[in-house]
Amino acid sequence: MDKQSHIQIHETAFFTSSFRAFNEALSADKYAKLWLNPKTDAWIQEYLTEVSSEETYTHCLRNRFFLETIKDLAASKQIEVLINFGSGFSMYPFLLDESLIHIEIDKPEIVNYKASKIEEWQNEKKLPKRDLHYVGVDFSEDYKTKLLEQIQQIKGGKPCFILIEGVLFFLDKAETDGLFSFFNLIQTDGDYVGSASFQDDLKSSTAFKKLLRFLNKKVSKTSESDYLTLQDSYYKSLPDYNLIDHQDYFSLSKTYNNTIHLKPDLILNEHFYVLKKQLQS
Ligand SMILES: C[S@@+](CC[C@H](N)C(=O)[O-])C[C@H]1O[C@@H](n2cnc3c(N)ncnc32)[C@H](O)[C@@H]1O
């Protein structure tokens, strides 16, 4: 069965944006609240009670970490383009300097909906104008040739940061391998990738068991093996890339003075990686 067909828009992209809006000081995302709506709000309250009340803070810190990483690289002129794979409703374009070019890639129904809402909010002066390009693609289909052409047309030879967060958990290993080899095709020496994923030990945690129970009850029947986890070794062995930063919820909590409320077993601890393409001469 197609996993994505029963994990719907408000269970993924809307969820993530709501968590970011719940603690703006921690996420540093003052625009996430635009996506709040009563339906998602009701689901989120159940999710926080039944899965993990720490989820607000894990999502806020993920946003904060990638936002600050990208901001620093843009300020030092190391990147000029941000390409967000599975961008959902994230609001990085409006939180970053207006000189950056943005390519937002997600399923067609998501990018179309996002583009229309962004335009509406820009017309109402709720959001600033940005250099934004949307591309609708399904990573489980044959997308590479056309997408490469579209990306190269927008990006030309400019240095870029590719972001993939909150997505790999829902893909399978072949799709993930396909994406990372595609990143290598897009990028040149000195470019960056930021990736978020869970490690194998997540699946033995109480938090994951609760998540699975919640998804089975609320979304559809899935099993443990439907959700992808990756070890550090995956990132360390990617050809042409060096792992230059690795954080998780616990390390970021220290950096940003976040108080951890629950025991580790009750937290869905996501890991965050920054890779730099460095070709051997
Ligand atoms: C949990 S949301 C995360 C969104 C965003 N990256 C963020 O952190 O706010 C997951 C996103 O991945 C996208 N996604 C999942 N599977 C995909 C696929 N096969 N092709 C394209 N996009 C996909 C979903 O449409 C959704 O927008």
Ligand as a Chemical Component Dictionary entry (heavy atoms), coordinates in Angstrom:
data_LIG
# 
_chem_comp.id                   LIG 
_chem_comp.type                 NON-POLYMER 
_chem_comp.pdbx_formal_charge   0 
_chem_comp.three_letter_code    LIG 
# 
loop_
_chem_comp_atom.comp_id 
_chem_comp_atom.atom_id 
_chem_comp_atom.alt_atom_id 
_chem_comp_atom.type_symbol 
_chem_comp_atom.charge 
_chem_comp_atom.model_Cartn_x 
_chem_comp_atom.model_Cartn_y 
_chem_comp_atom.model_Cartn_z 
_chem_comp_atom.pdbx_ordinal 
LIG C1  C1  C 0  6.231 16.532 8.299  1  
LIG S1  S1  S 1  6.130 17.469 6.826  2  
LIG C2  C2  C 0  7.587 18.442 6.995  3  
LIG C3  C3  C 0  7.516 19.685 6.183  4  
LIG C4  C4  C 0  8.699 20.625 6.309  5  
LIG N1  N1  N 0  9.940 20.021 5.832  6  
LIG C5  C5  C 0  8.857 21.104 7.723  7  
LIG O1  O1  O 0  9.771 20.654 8.434  8  
LIG O2  O2  O -1 8.028 21.930 8.144  9  
LIG C6  C6  C 0  6.611 16.279 5.563  10 
LIG C7  C7  C 0  6.542 16.824 4.149  11 
LIG O3  O3  O 0  7.145 15.878 3.268  12 
LIG C8  C8  C 0  6.373 15.818 2.094  13 
LIG N2  N2  N 0  6.554 14.506 1.464  14 
LIG C9  C9  C 0  6.425 13.302 2.054  15 
LIG N3  N3  N 0  6.578 12.322 1.139  16 
LIG C10 C10 C 0  6.816 12.936 -0.051 17 
LIG C11 C11 C 0  7.035 12.459 -1.381 18 
LIG N4  N4  N 0  7.024 11.162 -1.660 19 
LIG N5  N5  N 0  7.247 13.368 -2.359 20 
LIG C12 C12 C 0  7.232 14.694 -2.078 21 
LIG N6  N6  N 0  7.024 15.201 -0.841 22 
LIG C13 C13 C 0  6.805 14.328 0.158  23 
LIG C14 C14 C 0  4.931 16.006 2.595  24 
LIG O4  O4  O 0  4.063 16.401 1.560  25 
LIG C15 C15 C 0  5.112 17.058 3.678  26 
LIG O5  O5  O 0  4.958 18.359 3.201  27 
# 
loop_
_chem_comp_bond.comp_id 
_chem_comp_bond.atom_id_1 
_chem_comp_bond.atom_id_2 
_chem_comp_bond.value_order 
_chem_comp_bond.pdbx_ordinal 
LIG C1  S1  SING 1  
LIG S1  C2  SING 2  
LIG S1  C6  SING 3  
LIG C2  C3  SING 4  
LIG C3  C4  SING 5  
LIG C4  N1  SING 6  
LIG C4  C5  SING 7  
LIG C5  O1  DOUB 8  
LIG C5  O2  SING 9  
LIG C6  C7  SING 10 
LIG C7  O3  SING 11 
LIG C7  C15 SING 12 
LIG O3  C8  SING 13 
LIG C8  N2  SING 14 
LIG C8  C14 SING 15 
LIG N2  C9  SING 16 
LIG N2  C13 SING 17 
LIG C9  N3  DOUB 18 
LIG N3  C10 SING 19 
LIG C10 C11 SING 20 
LIG C10 C13 DOUB 21 
LIG C11 N4  SING 22 
LIG C11 N5  DOUB 23 
LIG N5  C12 SING 24 
LIG C12 N6  DOUB 25 
LIG N6  C13 SING 26 
LIG C14 O4  SING 27 
LIG C14 C15 SING 28 
LIG C15 O5  SING 29 
# 
